[in-house]
Amino acid sequence: MPLQRILEPEVMDSAQEAIDYDTMDHSNVNRVFVDDLLAFSQFEKPSVTEMRVLDVGTGTAQIPVELCGRQLPLHVTGVDLAEEMLKVGNQNVAAAGFAQNITLERVDAKQLPYAAGTFDAVISNSIVHHIPDPLQVIAEMARVVRAGGVLFVRDLLRPDDEAELEQLVSTYAADTNNEQRQLFRQSLYAALTVAEVKSLLTTAGLPAQWCAQTTDRHWTIAGRCGV
């Protein structure tokens, strides 16, 4: 029987959860995310204007910091509902020297307070599995992308069974503490399958083929809106 989805808390908002998340080594995952985003979006091409990027579920702002480290003409708005995550995120932004390039805001991804077509790109890494019903989040992210802009979303892939899940935990969280391993385990249980994501895209009026499995533990949505 396929592994059933088990929800985890939508918001991780204790100081300890923020610290546990931030101290896990996400560097390679973040670097690959930004590499793949740039390869798809072609942001690396020279631009005379500052590109506007929205990072939904920014957590401790590790993705915006990685993206701004590529020295591109852009401004990143990172949003999250977890105040403690944003506190750590602001520390990370300041330490990296990107306070002029990154703005963090406490925002509910299900009700983005931005006009349609505001951003050149909307990105997200690992927020979808936190949302009990992610349809509204995906629709909101697509809504605020300008015509021709990029929607690039990546999240964990729910394994087929518990044996595969525990193998992923052993492979990718072996060097973490018990609390961090349990966070990863819970996230895998809460993750979606590719079929589930494709169904959400179709319901949101977006092409199902935008979603594909991209690693042994991730799926990715990559598409250009309104073209």
GROMACS elastic network, one bead per residue, 0.5 to 0.9 nm:
[ bonds ]
;  ai    aj funct       b0    kb
    1     4     6  0.85081   500
    1   160     6  0.84372   500
    1   161     6  0.77614   500
    2   159     6  0.84100   500
    2   160     6  0.54621   500
    2   161     6  0.60252   500
    3   158     6  0.76166   500
    3   159     6  0.68741   500
    3   160     6  0.55274   500
    3   161     6  0.50016   500
    3   162     6  0.69541   500
    3   189     6  0.78223   500
    4   158     6  0.86175   500
    4   160     6  0.88798   500
    4   161     6  0.87281   500
    4   189     6  0.74456   500
    4   190     6  0.86246   500
    5   158     6  0.76642   500
    5   188     6  0.86757   500
    5   189     6  0.55241   500
    5   190     6  0.52467   500
    5   191     6  0.68287   500
    5   192     6  0.73289   500
    6   186     6  0.77750   500
    6   187     6  0.88354   500
    6   188     6  0.88642   500
    6   189     6  0.53169   500
    6   191     6  0.82696   500
    7    10     6  0.82312   500
    7   129     6  0.78796   500
    7   130     6  0.73208   500
    7   131     6  0.80618   500
    7   132     6  0.65485   500
    7   186     6  0.79338   500
    7   187     6  0.82750   500
    7   189     6  0.71822   500
    7   191     6  0.82981   500
    8    11     6  0.87368   500
    8   129     6  0.81211   500
    8   130     6  0.63644   500
    8   131     6  0.84603   500
    8   132     6  0.83813   500
    8   186     6  0.64256   500
    8   187     6  0.70058   500
    8   189     6  0.82062   500
    8   190     6  0.61176   500
    9    12     6  0.66904   500
    9   130     6  0.65701   500
    9   131     6  0.83010   500
    9   132     6  0.88499   500
   10   127     6  0.88854   500
   10   129     6  0.84378   500
   10   131     6  0.56098   500
   10   132     6  0.73370   500
   11    80     6  0.88404   500
   11    81     6  0.66400   500
   11    82     6  0.58429   500
   11   130     6  0.72799   500
   11   131     6  0.88454   500
   12    15     6  0.88720   500
   12    17     6  0.62267   500
   12    18     6  0.71626   500
   12    81     6  0.86534   500
   12    82     6  0.61237   500
   12    83     6  0.89716   500
   12    84     6  0.82216   500
   12    85     6  0.77651   500
   13    16     6  0.84156   500
   13    17     6  0.66611   500
   13    18     6  0.68434   500
   13    81     6  0.81961   500
   13    83     6  0.62376   500
   13    84     6  0.53872   500
   13    85     6  0.66366   500
   14    17     6  0.52206   500
   14    18     6  0.63577   500
   14    19     6  0.87333   500
   14    82     6  0.82662   500
   14    83     6  0.84792   500
   14    84     6  0.61217   500
   14    85     6  0.81915   500
   15    18     6  0.51783   500
   15    19     6  0.62672   500
   15    20     6  0.86330   500
   15    83     6  0.89731   500
   15    84     6  0.54665   500
   15    85     6  0.75924   500
   15    87     6  0.89934   500
   15    88     6  0.87910   500
   16    19     6  0.50370   500
   16    20     6  0.59716   500
   16    21     6  0.84515   500
   16    84     6  0.87320   500
   17    20     6  0.50294   500
   17    21     6  0.60389   500
   17    22     6  0.84545   500
   17    84     6  0.83468   500
   17    85     6  0.81850   500
   17   179     6  0.89369   500
   17   180     6  0.88776   500
   18    21     6  0.52053   500
   18    22     6  0.60447   500
   18    23     6  0.85579   500
   18    59     6  0.80171   500
   18    60     6  0.74199   500
   18    82     6  0.86962   500
   18    84     6  0.60715   500
   18    85     6  0.50368   500
   18    86     6  0.86303   500
   18    87     6  0.87610   500
   18    88     6  0.70727   500
   19    22     6  0.50787   500
   19    23     6  0.59945   500
   19    24     6  0.86245   500
   19    84     6  0.88141   500
   19    85     6  0.80866   500
   19    88     6  0.76250   500
   20    23     6  0.54171   500
   20    24     6  0.64606   500
   20   177     6  0.88891   500
   20   179     6  0.76932   500
   20   180     6  0.63521   500
   21    24     6  0.55147   500
   21    25     6  0.87117   500
   21    26     6  0.89320   500
   21    59     6  0.85467   500
   21    60     6  0.81222   500
   21    85     6  0.86664   500
   21   180     6  0.72733   500
   21   183     6  0.85137   500
   22    25     6  0.78122   500
   22    26     6  0.82002   500
   22    59     6  0.84436   500
   22    60     6  0.63902   500
   22    62     6  0.82532   500
   22    85     6  0.84054   500
   22    88     6  0.78277   500
   22    89     6  0.87019   500
   23    26     6  0.83919   500
   24    27     6  0.87880   500
   24   173     6  0.87884   500
   24   176     6  0.69959   500
   24   180     6  0.74041   500
   25    28     6  0.76909   500
   25    29     6  0.85758   500
   25   176     6  0.87133   500
   26    29     6  0.53464   500
   26    30     6  0.59289   500
   26    31     6  0.84791   500
   26    62     6  0.82681   500
   27    30     6  0.51655   500
   27    31     6  0.60370   500
   27    32     6  0.86080   500
   27    62     6  0.83178   500
   27    66     6  0.86437   500
   28    31     6  0.50583   500
   28    32     6  0.61404   500
   28    33     6  0.84851   500
   29    32     6  0.52446   500
   29    33     6  0.60901   500
   29    34     6  0.87362   500
   30    34     6  0.62737   500
   30    35     6  0.85414   500
   30    62     6  0.72934   500
   30    63     6  0.59376   500
   30    66     6  0.69669   500
   30    67     6  0.89179   500
   30   125     6  0.85556   500
   31    34     6  0.52893   500
   31    35     6  0.60835   500
   31    36     6  0.85844   500
   31    63     6  0.81728   500
   31    66     6  0.67698   500
   31    67     6  0.84435   500
   32    36     6  0.59917   500
   32    37     6  0.83837   500
   33    36     6  0.52591   500
   33    37     6  0.60688   500
   33    38     6  0.86404   500
   33    63     6  0.81046   500
   33   125     6  0.79129   500
   33   154     6  0.79341   500
   34    38     6  0.60574   500
   34    39     6  0.84467   500
   34    63     6  0.74324   500
   34    66     6  0.71390   500
   34    67     6  0.61252   500
   35    38     6  0.52955   500
   35    39     6  0.61447   500
   35    40     6  0.86783   500
   35    67     6  0.89132   500
   36    39     6  0.50378   500
   36    40     6  0.61652   500
   36    41     6  0.84811   500
   37    40     6  0.52467   500
   37    41     6  0.58897   500
   37    42     6  0.80238   500
   37    43     6  0.83939   500
   37   123     6  0.84185   500
   37   152     6  0.67968   500
   37   222     6  0.83789   500
   38    41     6  0.50927   500
   38    42     6  0.52536   500
   38    43     6  0.55525   500
   38    44     6  0.64899   500
   39    42     6  0.55144   500
   39    43     6  0.78855   500
   39    44     6  0.81924   500
   40    43     6  0.83460   500
   40   150     6  0.85594   500
   40   152     6  0.86795   500
   40   222     6  0.75512   500
   40   223     6  0.85546   500
   41    44     6  0.81906   500
   41   121     6  0.83827   500
   41   149     6  0.84404   500
   41   150     6  0.64938   500
   41   152     6  0.87459   500
   41   222     6  0.89787   500
   41   223     6  0.89642   500
   41   224     6  0.86580   500
   42    45     6  0.59279   500
   43    46     6  0.76432   500
   43    47     6  0.81155   500
   43    51     6  0.85667   500
   43    72     6  0.76357   500
   43    73     6  0.88411   500
   44    47     6  0.84456   500
   44    70     6  0.87599   500
   44    72     6  0.69605   500
   46    72     6  0.84234   500
   46    73     6  0.83134   500
   47    50     6  0.72780   500
   47    51     6  0.80400   500
   47    72     6  0.87177   500
   47    73     6  0.69987   500
   48    73     6  0.80469   500
   49    73     6  0.70373   500
   49    74     6  0.81195   500
   50    72     6  0.84976   500
   50    75     6  0.66611   500
   51    72     6  0.86614   500
   51    73     6  0.62486   500
   51    75     6  0.62239   500
   51    76     6  0.84166   500
   51   119     6  0.78110   500
   51   120     6  0.60784   500
   51   121     6  0.80749   500
   52    74     6  0.58319   500
   52    75     6  0.52577   500
   52    76     6  0.61961   500
   52    77     6  0.77635   500
   52   118     6  0.78328   500
   52   119     6  0.50886   500
   52   120     6  0.52541   500
   52   121     6  0.66688   500
   52   122     6  0.86771   500
   53    74     6  0.70630   500
   53    75     6  0.61433   500
   53    77     6  0.62178   500
   53    78     6  0.83975   500
   53   119     6  0.56991   500
   53   120     6  0.59613   500
   53   122     6  0.57549   500
   53   123     6  0.73502   500
   54    75     6  0.85620   500
   54    76     6  0.57218   500
   54    78     6  0.59067   500
   54    79     6  0.76032   500
   54   119     6  0.65760   500
   54   120     6  0.83057   500
   54   121     6  0.63952   500
   54   123     6  0.61007   500
   54   124     6  0.82184   500
   54   141     6  0.87691   500
   54   144     6  0.89256   500
   54   145     6  0.89297   500
   55    58     6  0.55942   500
   55    61     6  0.85982   500
   55    63     6  0.79218   500
   55    64     6  0.72420   500
   55    76     6  0.68957   500
   55    77     6  0.61215   500
   55    79     6  0.62715   500
   55    80     6  0.87435   500
   55   121     6  0.86204   500
   55   122     6  0.60383   500
   55   124     6  0.54027   500
   55   125     6  0.81120   500
   56    59     6  0.86396   500
   56    77     6  0.84730   500
   56    78     6  0.61611   500
   56    79     6  0.52716   500
   56    80     6  0.65797   500
   56   107     6  0.88787   500
   56   109     6  0.65754   500
   56   122     6  0.73082   500
   56   123     6  0.62845   500
   56   125     6  0.76889   500
   56   127     6  0.73070   500
   56   141     6  0.78941   500
   57    61     6  0.88241   500
   57    78     6  0.72370   500
   57    79     6  0.56553   500
   57    81     6  0.75244   500
   57    82     6  0.88117   500
   57   107     6  0.89062   500
   57   108     6  0.88503   500
   57   109     6  0.72785   500
   57   124     6  0.63414   500
   57   125     6  0.71752   500
   57   126     6  0.73887   500
   57   127     6  0.53226   500
   57   128     6  0.86505   500
   58    61     6  0.50882   500
   58    62     6  0.74311   500
   58    63     6  0.70974   500
   58    64     6  0.76957   500
   58    77     6  0.88754   500
   58    78     6  0.52240   500
   58    79     6  0.55571   500
   58    80     6  0.56418   500
   58    85     6  0.84305   500
   58    86     6  0.80742   500
   58    89     6  0.81987   500
   58   104     6  0.82341   500
   58   124     6  0.72643   500
   58   125     6  0.76229   500
   58   126     6  0.89037   500
   58   127     6  0.82640   500
   59    62     6  0.75390   500
   59    63     6  0.88517   500
   59    78     6  0.82413   500
   59    79     6  0.78165   500
   59    80     6  0.60795   500
   59    81     6  0.85722   500
   59    82     6  0.73766   500
   59    84     6  0.88759   500
   59    85     6  0.51846   500
   59    86     6  0.63274   500
   59    88     6  0.84599   500
   59    89     6  0.67674   500
   59   127     6  0.88720   500
   60    63     6  0.84225   500
   60    80     6  0.89147   500
   60    84     6  0.86352   500
   60    85     6  0.50657   500
   60    86     6  0.57066   500
   60    87     6  0.76069   500
   60    88     6  0.55104   500
   60    90     6  0.74850   500
   60    91     6  0.85548   500
   60    92     6  0.71718   500
   60    93     6  0.88134   500
   61    64     6  0.54430   500
   61    65     6  0.62881   500
   61    66     6  0.86981   500
   61    78     6  0.68336   500
   61    79     6  0.88898   500
   61    85     6  0.83460   500
   61    86     6  0.74965   500
   61    88     6  0.81464   500
   61    90     6  0.74914   500
   61    92     6  0.69400   500
   61    93     6  0.70323   500
   61   102     6  0.87625   500
   61   104     6  0.79772   500
   62    65     6  0.51970   500
   62    66     6  0.61770   500
   62    67     6  0.86330   500
   62    89     6  0.73570   500
   62    92     6  0.74468   500
   62    93     6  0.83074   500
   63    66     6  0.50441   500
   63    67     6  0.60521   500
   63    68     6  0.85491   500
   63   124     6  0.87906   500
   63   125     6  0.80030   500
   64    68     6  0.59854   500
   64    69     6  0.83588   500
   64    76     6  0.63171   500
   64    77     6  0.81820   500
   64    78     6  0.71770   500
   64    93     6  0.82829   500
   64   101     6  0.88886   500
   64   102     6  0.69120   500
   65    68     6  0.52366   500
   65    69     6  0.60690   500
   65    92     6  0.76896   500
   65    93     6  0.63985   500
   65    96     6  0.69636   500
   65    98     6  0.72181   500
   65   102     6  0.78960   500
   66    69     6  0.51116   500
   66    70     6  0.70726   500
   67    70     6  0.56190   500
   67    71     6  0.79369   500
   67    72     6  0.80400   500
   67    76     6  0.85802   500
   68    71     6  0.56871   500
   68    72     6  0.65431   500
   68    73     6  0.85889   500
   68    74     6  0.75374   500
   68    75     6  0.80840   500
   68    76     6  0.79910   500
   68    98     6  0.72769   500
   68   101     6  0.71911   500
   68   102     6  0.80897   500
   69    72     6  0.79335   500
   69    96     6  0.85036   500
   69    98     6  0.85491   500
   71    74     6  0.84764   500
   72    75     6  0.89425   500
   74   101     6  0.70931   500
   75   100     6  0.81156   500
   75   102     6  0.59384   500
   75   103     6  0.79460   500
   76   101     6  0.62843   500
   76   103     6  0.63921   500
   76   104     6  0.84184   500
   77   101     6  0.85192   500
   77   102     6  0.58199   500
   77   104     6  0.58041   500
   77   105     6  0.73562   500
   78    86     6  0.89389   500
   78   102     6  0.71560   500
   78   103     6  0.61163   500
   78   105     6  0.62813   500
   78   106     6  0.86082   500
   79    86     6  0.82757   500
   79   103     6  0.84837   500
   79   104     6  0.57513   500
   79   106     6  0.56635   500
   79   107     6  0.54804   500
   79   108     6  0.77687   500
   79   109     6  0.75814   500
   80    83     6  0.75594   500
   80    85     6  0.77300   500
   80    86     6  0.69914   500
   80   104     6  0.79380   500
   80   105     6  0.66885   500
   80   106     6  0.52118   500
   80   107     6  0.54385   500
   80   108     6  0.66430   500
   80   109     6  0.72486   500
   81    85     6  0.84116   500
   81    86     6  0.83159   500
   81   105     6  0.83825   500
   81   106     6  0.51761   500
   81   107     6  0.52869   500
   81   108     6  0.54309   500
   81   109     6  0.76598   500
   82    85     6  0.53577   500
   82    86     6  0.64626   500
   82    87     6  0.88943   500
   82   106     6  0.70795   500
   82   107     6  0.86899   500
   83    86     6  0.51028   500
   83    87     6  0.62776   500
   83    88     6  0.88871   500
   83   106     6  0.66899   500
   84    87     6  0.50542   500
   84    88     6  0.65308   500
   84    89     6  0.85029   500
   85    88     6  0.53397   500
   85    89     6  0.60208   500
   85    90     6  0.87166   500
   86    90     6  0.60070   500
   86    91     6  0.85120   500
   86   104     6  0.68732   500
   86   105     6  0.76752   500
   86   106     6  0.74558   500
   87    90     6  0.53163   500
   87    91     6  0.65511   500
   87    92     6  0.88479   500
   88    91     6  0.50859   500
   88    92     6  0.62963   500
   88    93     6  0.87420   500
   89    93     6  0.61670   500
   89    94     6  0.86075   500
   89   104     6  0.77583   500
   90    93     6  0.50203   500
   90    94     6  0.61247   500
   90    95     6  0.84814   500
   90    99     6  0.82282   500
   90   103     6  0.85333   500
   90   104     6  0.71242   500
   91    94     6  0.52168   500
   91    95     6  0.60622   500
   91    96     6  0.85890   500
   92    95     6  0.51170   500
   92    96     6  0.61642   500
   92    97     6  0.86751   500
   92    98     6  0.89127   500
   93    96     6  0.52320   500
   93    97     6  0.63130   500
   93    98     6  0.54426   500
   93    99     6  0.58674   500
   93   101     6  0.89102   500
   93   102     6  0.70771   500
   93   103     6  0.88033   500
   94    97     6  0.50937   500
   94    98     6  0.60979   500
   94    99     6  0.55645   500
   95    98     6  0.78565   500
   95    99     6  0.88146   500
   96    99     6  0.81571   500
   97   100     6  0.80324   500
   97   101     6  0.87924   500
   98   101     6  0.51310   500
   98   102     6  0.60311   500
   99   102     6  0.55433   500
   99   103     6  0.71461   500
  100   103     6  0.77127   500
  107   110     6  0.86663   500
  107   111     6  0.77270   500
  107   112     6  0.67506   500
  107   113     6  0.76904   500
  108   111     6  0.55469   500
  108   112     6  0.63485   500
  108   113     6  0.85887   500
  109   112     6  0.54678   500
  109   113     6  0.89443   500
  109   136     6  0.84650   500
  109   137     6  0.57578   500
  109   138     6  0.89206   500
  109   140     6  0.74151   500
  109   141     6  0.79482   500
  110   131     6  0.89795   500
  110   134     6  0.82245   500
  110   135     6  0.88437   500
  110   136     6  0.56873   500
  110   138     6  0.84210   500
  110   139     6  0.86616   500
  110   140     6  0.65997   500
  110   141     6  0.87676   500
  111   114     6  0.88066   500
  111   136     6  0.82012   500
  111   137     6  0.77592   500
  111   140     6  0.69713   500
  112   115     6  0.84572   500
  112   137     6  0.86476   500
  112   140     6  0.65594   500
  112   141     6  0.79073   500
  112   144     6  0.81588   500
  114   117     6  0.84409   500
  114   118     6  0.66125   500
  114   119     6  0.89983   500
  114   144     6  0.66302   500
  115   118     6  0.57427   500
  115   143     6  0.82164   500
  115   144     6  0.62638   500
  116   119     6  0.84129   500
  116   140     6  0.89262   500
  116   142     6  0.87013   500
  116   143     6  0.53235   500
  116   145     6  0.68148   500
  116   146     6  0.71804   500
  117   120     6  0.77806   500
  117   142     6  0.85946   500
  117   143     6  0.65159   500
  117   147     6  0.66786   500
  117   149     6  0.84070   500
  118   121     6  0.89303   500
  118   143     6  0.87560   500
  118   144     6  0.53086   500
  118   145     6  0.60530   500
  118   146     6  0.59825   500
  119   122     6  0.65899   500
  119   144     6  0.60771   500
  119   146     6  0.57369   500
  119   149     6  0.73704   500
  119   150     6  0.87254   500
  120   144     6  0.87861   500
  120   145     6  0.59852   500
  120   146     6  0.57531   500
  120   147     6  0.83614   500
  120   148     6  0.79932   500
  120   150     6  0.64849   500
  120   151     6  0.89186   500
  121   144     6  0.86974   500
  121   145     6  0.59786   500
  121   146     6  0.77207   500
  121   149     6  0.54254   500
  121   151     6  0.59040   500
  121   152     6  0.76028   500
  121   224     6  0.89424   500
  122   141     6  0.63372   500
  122   142     6  0.75955   500
  122   144     6  0.76333   500
  122   145     6  0.62500   500
  122   149     6  0.81115   500
  122   150     6  0.62999   500
  122   151     6  0.51085   500
  122   152     6  0.63608   500
  122   153     6  0.80075   500
  123   141     6  0.81950   500
  123   150     6  0.79754   500
  123   151     6  0.60409   500
  123   153     6  0.54403   500
  123   154     6  0.82177   500
  124   127     6  0.66359   500
  124   128     6  0.84022   500
  124   141     6  0.89859   500
  124   151     6  0.86322   500
  124   152     6  0.65904   500
  124   154     6  0.62407   500
  124   155     6  0.80639   500
  125   128     6  0.81432   500
  125   152     6  0.86010   500
  125   153     6  0.59501   500
  125   155     6  0.56926   500
  125   156     6  0.88296   500
  126   129     6  0.65460   500
  126   130     6  0.78124   500
  126   153     6  0.80265   500
  126   154     6  0.61474   500
  126   156     6  0.64969   500
  126   187     6  0.89564   500
  126   191     6  0.89746   500
  127   130     6  0.55129   500
  127   131     6  0.71153   500
  127   153     6  0.88199   500
  127   154     6  0.84051   500
  127   155     6  0.69030   500
  128   131     6  0.54865   500
  128   132     6  0.84680   500
  128   133     6  0.87108   500
  128   134     6  0.59896   500
  128   137     6  0.77687   500
  128   138     6  0.82939   500
  128   153     6  0.86523   500
  128   154     6  0.83645   500
  128   155     6  0.65074   500
  128   156     6  0.84925   500
  128   191     6  0.75107   500
  128   192     6  0.80660   500
  129   132     6  0.75689   500
  129   134     6  0.78842   500
  129   155     6  0.70373   500
  129   156     6  0.71879   500
  129   157     6  0.89002   500
  129   187     6  0.66839   500
  129   188     6  0.81462   500
  129   189     6  0.86990   500
  129   190     6  0.53244   500
  129   192     6  0.65601   500
  130   134     6  0.83788   500
  130   187     6  0.76980   500
  130   190     6  0.69961   500
  130   191     6  0.79253   500
  131   134     6  0.52559   500
  131   135     6  0.89562   500
  131   137     6  0.81183   500
  131   190     6  0.87436   500
  132   190     6  0.86211   500
  133   136     6  0.72270   500
  133   137     6  0.82287   500
  134   137     6  0.52234   500
  134   138     6  0.63399   500
  134   139     6  0.86648   500
  134   200     6  0.78582   500
  135   138     6  0.53216   500
  135   139     6  0.61742   500
  135   140     6  0.85660   500
  135   197     6  0.89662   500
  135   200     6  0.57564   500
  135   201     6  0.78818   500
  135   203     6  0.78451   500
  135   204     6  0.69816   500
  136   139     6  0.50368   500
  136   140     6  0.59598   500
  136   141     6  0.85347   500
  136   204     6  0.82443   500
  137   140     6  0.50636   500
  137   141     6  0.61267   500
  137   142     6  0.86313   500
  138   141     6  0.51643   500
  138   142     6  0.62761   500
  138   143     6  0.85946   500
  138   153     6  0.89278   500
  138   200     6  0.78902   500
  138   201     6  0.76091   500
  138   204     6  0.74531   500
  139   142     6  0.52023   500
  139   143     6  0.60935   500
  139   144     6  0.89732   500
  139   200     6  0.89784   500
  139   201     6  0.82585   500
  139   204     6  0.57091   500
  139   205     6  0.84774   500
  139   206     6  0.87522   500
  140   144     6  0.65678   500
  141   144     6  0.57090   500
  141   145     6  0.68541   500
  141   151     6  0.74534   500
  142   145     6  0.54463   500
  142   146     6  0.86021   500
  142   150     6  0.87397   500
  142   151     6  0.65806   500
  142   204     6  0.88231   500
  142   206     6  0.85689   500
  142   225     6  0.69299   500
  143   146     6  0.79788   500
  143   225     6  0.87458   500
  145   148     6  0.80072   500
  145   149     6  0.56045   500
  145   150     6  0.67978   500
  145   151     6  0.70750   500
  145   224     6  0.87235   500
  145   225     6  0.67441   500
  145   226     6  0.88141   500
  146   149     6  0.50682   500
  146   150     6  0.81006   500
  146   225     6  0.71034   500
  146   226     6  0.77782   500
  147   150     6  0.87083   500
  147   224     6  0.77758   500
  147   225     6  0.55930   500
  147   227     6  0.67816   500
  148   224     6  0.54076   500
  148   225     6  0.53089   500
  148   226     6  0.57556   500
  148   227     6  0.57009   500
  149   223     6  0.83443   500
  149   224     6  0.53620   500
  149   225     6  0.56688   500
  149   226     6  0.79082   500
  149   227     6  0.88060   500
  150   222     6  0.73375   500
  150   223     6  0.58760   500
  150   225     6  0.63493   500
  151   221     6  0.71723   500
  151   222     6  0.57816   500
  151   223     6  0.53897   500
  151   224     6  0.61301   500
  151   225     6  0.69271   500
  152   220     6  0.71828   500
  152   221     6  0.54907   500
  152   223     6  0.66962   500
  152   224     6  0.87654   500
  153   211     6  0.89633   500
  153   219     6  0.84100   500
  153   220     6  0.55900   500
  153   222     6  0.66519   500
  154   214     6  0.88835   500
  154   218     6  0.67063   500
  154   219     6  0.57850   500
  154   221     6  0.62672   500
  154   222     6  0.86063   500
  155   191     6  0.74764   500
  155   192     6  0.82541   500
  155   217     6  0.83253   500
  155   218     6  0.55049   500
  155   219     6  0.57993   500
  155   220     6  0.66580   500
  155   221     6  0.89347   500
  156   187     6  0.74714   500
  156   188     6  0.64034   500
  156   190     6  0.86852   500
  156   191     6  0.55523   500
  156   192     6  0.71795   500
  156   193     6  0.85764   500
  156   217     6  0.55404   500
  156   219     6  0.63654   500
  156   220     6  0.89047   500
  157   188     6  0.67521   500
  157   189     6  0.89166   500
  157   190     6  0.89615   500
  157   191     6  0.54779   500
  157   192     6  0.56144   500
  157   193     6  0.55301   500
  157   194     6  0.72658   500
  157   213     6  0.78283   500
  157   215     6  0.87786   500
  157   216     6  0.78698   500
  157   219     6  0.58730   500
  158   161     6  0.85657   500
  158   165     6  0.78957   500
  158   187     6  0.85447   500
  158   188     6  0.53263   500
  158   189     6  0.60777   500
  158   190     6  0.71136   500
  158   192     6  0.53092   500
  158   193     6  0.54926   500
  158   194     6  0.87096   500
  158   217     6  0.74494   500
  158   218     6  0.84717   500
  159   162     6  0.73529   500
  159   163     6  0.86912   500
  159   164     6  0.59866   500
  159   165     6  0.55798   500
  159   168     6  0.86624   500
  159   188     6  0.71145   500
  159   189     6  0.78301   500
  159   191     6  0.84627   500
  159   192     6  0.89078   500
  159   193     6  0.78855   500
  159   216     6  0.89593   500
  159   217     6  0.75837   500
  160   163     6  0.84435   500
  160   164     6  0.66674   500
  160   165     6  0.77196   500
  160   193     6  0.89219   500
  161   164     6  0.55228   500
  161   165     6  0.63510   500
  161   166     6  0.88906   500
  162   166     6  0.60919   500
  162   167     6  0.84642   500
  163   166     6  0.52786   500
  163   167     6  0.62200   500
  163   168     6  0.87631   500
  164   167     6  0.50004   500
  164   168     6  0.62994   500
  164   169     6  0.87354   500
  165   168     6  0.52013   500
  165   169     6  0.63804   500
  165   170     6  0.87411   500
  165   185     6  0.73449   500
  165   188     6  0.69972   500
  165   189     6  0.80428   500
  166   170     6  0.61191   500
  166   171     6  0.85052   500
  166   185     6  0.76457   500
  167   170     6  0.50611   500
  167   171     6  0.60713   500
  167   172     6  0.85824   500
  168   171     6  0.50024   500
  168   172     6  0.59295   500
  168   173     6  0.78148   500
  168   185     6  0.86198   500
  168   188     6  0.88750   500
  168   216     6  0.85453   500
  168   217     6  0.76401   500
  169   172     6  0.54497   500
  169   173     6  0.52096   500
  169   174     6  0.68755   500
  169   181     6  0.67578   500
  169   182     6  0.86997   500
  169   184     6  0.69125   500
  169   185     6  0.63968   500
  169   188     6  0.88418   500
  170   173     6  0.57508   500
  170   174     6  0.50635   500
  170   175     6  0.88401   500
  170   181     6  0.86550   500
  171   174     6  0.60664   500
  172   175     6  0.79546   500
  172   176     6  0.88606   500
  172   181     6  0.89477   500
  172   184     6  0.88604   500
  173   176     6  0.54000   500
  173   177     6  0.82726   500
  173   180     6  0.75564   500
  173   181     6  0.56495   500
  173   184     6  0.73855   500
  174   177     6  0.82199   500
  174   181     6  0.76014   500
  175   181     6  0.88037   500
  176   179     6  0.80813   500
  176   180     6  0.58638   500
  176   181     6  0.61937   500
  177   180     6  0.53314   500
  177   181     6  0.62102   500
  177   182     6  0.86661   500
  178   181     6  0.51224   500
  178   182     6  0.61549   500
  178   183     6  0.86447   500
  179   182     6  0.51248   500
  179   183     6  0.62370   500
  179   184     6  0.87969   500
  180   184     6  0.63464   500
  180   185     6  0.86278   500
  181   184     6  0.51747   500
  181   185     6  0.61661   500
  181   186     6  0.86485   500
  182   186     6  0.60531   500
  182   187     6  0.84472   500
  183   186     6  0.52219   500
  183   187     6  0.61539   500
  183   188     6  0.87583   500
  184   187     6  0.50280   500
  184   188     6  0.63018   500
  184   189     6  0.87891   500
  185   188     6  0.52550   500
  185   189     6  0.64706   500
  185   190     6  0.87867   500
  186   189     6  0.51445   500
  186   190     6  0.62408   500
  186   191     6  0.86840   500
  187   190     6  0.50083   500
  187   191     6  0.60577   500
  188   191     6  0.51267   500
  188   192     6  0.84212   500
  188   217     6  0.84296   500
  189   192     6  0.84216   500
  192   195     6  0.81617   500
  192   196     6  0.60774   500
  192   197     6  0.66235   500
  192   219     6  0.87280   500
  193   196     6  0.51712   500
  193   197     6  0.63706   500
  193   198     6  0.86924   500
  193   213     6  0.88678   500
  193   219     6  0.79227   500
  194   197     6  0.51101   500
  194   198     6  0.61087   500
  194   199     6  0.85781   500
  194   211     6  0.68666   500
  194   212     6  0.64736   500
  194   213     6  0.65896   500
  194   219     6  0.65010   500
  194   220     6  0.87663   500
  195   198     6  0.51288   500
  195   199     6  0.62245   500
  195   200     6  0.87402   500
  195   211     6  0.88550   500
  196   199     6  0.51242   500
  196   200     6  0.63670   500
  196   201     6  0.88003   500
  197   200     6  0.50208   500
  197   201     6  0.62556   500
  197   202     6  0.86837   500
  197   208     6  0.79508   500
  197   211     6  0.70089   500
  197   219     6  0.86748   500
  197   221     6  0.85992   500
  198   201     6  0.50558   500
  198   202     6  0.62344   500
  198   203     6  0.86448   500
  198   206     6  0.89313   500
  198   207     6  0.79452   500
  198   209     6  0.71902   500
  198   210     6  0.78936   500
  198   211     6  0.62023   500
  198   212     6  0.85770   500
  199   202     6  0.51571   500
  199   203     6  0.62315   500
  199   204     6  0.86271   500
  199   208     6  0.69534   500
  200   203     6  0.51016   500
  200   204     6  0.61371   500
  200   205     6  0.86751   500
  200   206     6  0.85041   500
  200   208     6  0.81310   500
  201   204     6  0.50166   500
  201   205     6  0.62688   500
  201   207     6  0.62132   500
  201   208     6  0.54459   500
  201   209     6  0.87809   500
  201   210     6  0.81558   500
  201   211     6  0.82648   500
  202   205     6  0.50835   500
  202   206     6  0.53574   500
  202   207     6  0.60938   500
  202   208     6  0.55921   500
  203   206     6  0.74169   500
  204   207     6  0.88188   500
  205   208     6  0.88458   500
  206   209     6  0.87909   500
  206   210     6  0.79806   500
  206   223     6  0.89593   500
  206   225     6  0.83068   500
  207   210     6  0.57493   500
  207   211     6  0.83184   500
  207   223     6  0.83403   500
  208   211     6  0.61354   500
  208   212     6  0.89967   500
  208   221     6  0.89967   500
  209   212     6  0.71156   500
  209   221     6  0.84895   500
  209   222     6  0.89589   500
  209   223     6  0.89404   500
  210   220     6  0.78463   500
  210   221     6  0.51577   500
  210   222     6  0.52865   500
  210   223     6  0.56351   500
  211   219     6  0.67806   500
  211   220     6  0.54796   500
  211   222     6  0.66408   500
  211   223     6  0.86136   500
  212   218     6  0.87790   500
  212   219     6  0.55222   500
  212   220     6  0.56498   500
  212   221     6  0.67863   500
  212   222     6  0.86176   500
  213   216     6  0.76386   500
  213   217     6  0.80507   500
  213   218     6  0.59918   500
  213   220     6  0.62993   500
  214   217     6  0.78837   500
  214   218     6  0.56999   500
  214   219     6  0.52630   500
  214   220     6  0.62323   500
  215   218     6  0.50425   500
  215   219     6  0.69538   500
  216   219     6  0.86556   500
  224   227     6  0.64100   500
